[in-house]
Amino acid sequence: MNELILFGIIAYLLGSIPTAVWLGKAKYGLDVREHGSNNAGATNTFRVLGKKPGIIVLTIDIFKGLIAVLLPYILLDHQWGSDKLIEIQLVCALISVVGHVLPIFAGFNGGKGVATSLGVIIGVHPQAAGICILLFLIFFISSNYVSLGAIVGAISFPISVIFIFGATSPFLIAFSIILSFAVIFAHRKNIGRLLSGTENKMNLFNK
């Protein structure tokens, strides 16, 4: 229990690093939450500040989740893939995403958690993460809707974990389903705009 509490706190603090907010204020003198989609995530950073800061925010936000789930393995004496390690990692994964969405360092007003979710997926199940990334890119590039790619990627995670890779750990199965629903719920307004045809597009190859 002490391990869960300690690494849970670390995961939340990592997730709470408001990369987009701090970078926007430090380098450009603006809060990205006051522009574009009013979101402190990588997509809005690309939209408001441009590709270079967007890539920086995306990379750091991914690593927040990745580090959160790898630290227990690095610092604790648990075998990789053991039930105890998986339990701690999955708790850290969820809490780090919560930290990104509700960051203590930015007034509990953060992003939607997609990049950080990708980071934890890479750390917990890299094979499933590869499928999520591939489907995200296919749907994003073909439609120019970041939200559509994120939603499809989220849906594919539990499907991949359960049906393609045959996961048997109840912790991993539950985690994949919970994380998928969390990402979809965070995009509920985007889903409404997609259905009505008013969702914002973003061309990955625009200069």
N, C-alpha and C positions, 0 to 999 in steps of 0.2 A: 504493500500500500504506500509506503514511504517513497518507493521508486516511482510509482505512478504519479504521486503528487509532485515530486521534484521535477521529473521530466515533463509533466503536464504544464507546470509553470514555465519552464524553459521554452516549451513548444508555443505556448501562448505569446510569450514575449517576442520570440522570433517572428511569429505570424503577425504580430502587432507593428512590426517595423513598416511605417507607411512610406514605402519607397517613392511612389508617385508624388505624394504630398511634399515630402522633404526635398526631392529633386526639383520639383516645380518651383517651390519657394526659394530655394538656394540659388538656382541657376537662372530662373526666368522671372522671379518676382511675382508669381501667381500661384493660386491654389487650383489645381485641376478640377477639384470638386465644384468649382464655381463656373465651369465652362463645359462645353460639349454635352456629354450625357450626365454630368455632375457625379462622376464615378471616379474613385481613386484606384483605378486598375490600369493594367497595361494597355488595353484597347483604347481607353479614353486618353491615355498619355500619347499614344500614336496619333490620335485624332487632333489633340490640342497642341502638343509640343513637337511632334514630328517623329521620324523613324529612329534616329539615334537615341534620344531619351526613351523612346518606347521600347527599344531593344534592351536598354539598360534596366528599365523597370521590370520588363518581362523576365530577364535573366535572374535578377535578384529575387523576385517574387517566387520563381520556381525553386531557387536554392533555399529559400526560407523553409519550404515544405520538405525538401529533400534532406536538409540538415536535421530538421526536427525528428524525422523517423530514423535517421542513421545514427544519431548520437547515442541512443540507448544501446545499440549493438557495439559501438566503439568503446563506450565507457563502462558497460556492465558485462559481467561474466555469464552471458547467456549464449547458447549455441544458436547459430543462424537457422531460422525456421522453427525454432522451438515454440511451443504454445505460449510460454511466459513472455518471450521476446515479442512475438506477434501481438499479444495483448497490449503490451506497453507501446509498441510502435503504432498500433491502430488508434489508441487513445491520443497519442501525440499528434498523429495525422489529423484527426478531427479537430483537436483543440487548436492546432496551428492555423487551420482554415478559419475557424471561429475568430482567431486573433486577427487574421487579415480582414475579415468582414467587419469585426467590431474591435478595432485597434485602440488600446489604452493610450497610445502616444498620439492619437489624432482624433480625440473626442468621440471615440466609438463609431466613427463614420468612415468606413473603408471601401474596399472593392467588393467584387462578387466572388472572389476566391478561386477563379478558374486556374490561374497560373500556379498558385500555391497548391491547389488540388493536383495539378499535373506533377508538381514536385514530389508530393507524398506518394502518388501512384508510381512514379519512377522508382522511388525508394522501396516501396512495398512489393510491387509486382511489375518489373520493367518490361516483361513480355506483353502484358495487357496494356501497359502505357504506350508501347509501340503501335498497337492497333488503334488506340484512342487518338494518338497524334496523326496517324495516317488518315483516319476518317475525318478528323478535324480539318486537315489540309485539303482533302478532296472536296468537302462540302463548302468550306470557306472560299477556296479559290474558284470553284465553279459558280458560286452564288454571290460572292463578295459580302456575305453576311457572317460576321464573326460569331454572333450569337447562335446561328444555326449550326455552325461547326462545333461550338462548345457544347450545345445540347446533344448533338449526335454523338460526340465523343464521350459525354457523360453516360448516355444510355448504353454505349458499347462496353463500358467498363465492367459492370456486373455480368453482362452477357458473356464477355470474353473470359472472365475469371471462372465463372460457373460452368459454362458449356464448352468452351474451347480448351481451357487449361485444366478443367476438372477439379477445381479446388474443393477440398473436403473440410477445411478449417471453418467452423461456424463463425469464428471471429472475423475471418477474412471475407466470408460471404456476406455477413451482416454489414461489415464496413463498406464493401463495394456497393451495396444497395443504398445504404444511408448517404454515402458521399454522392452517388448519382442523383438521388432525390434532392439533396441539398443544392447541387449545382442547377438542376432544373428549376427548383423553387426560386433561386436567386434570379433566374431569367424569366420569371412569370410575366413581367411587363413586356419583355422582348418578344415572348411568344404571342402576346396579344397584338403587338405591332407587326410581327411576321404574318399573322393571319389577316390583318387588315391592309397589308401592303405598305405600311408606313415606317418600317424599320430602316435605320440608317445603314448605308452600305460603306464598305471600306475596301479600296483596291490595293492589294498587297504590293503591286508593281508600280504604283504611281511614284513619281519622284517627289 
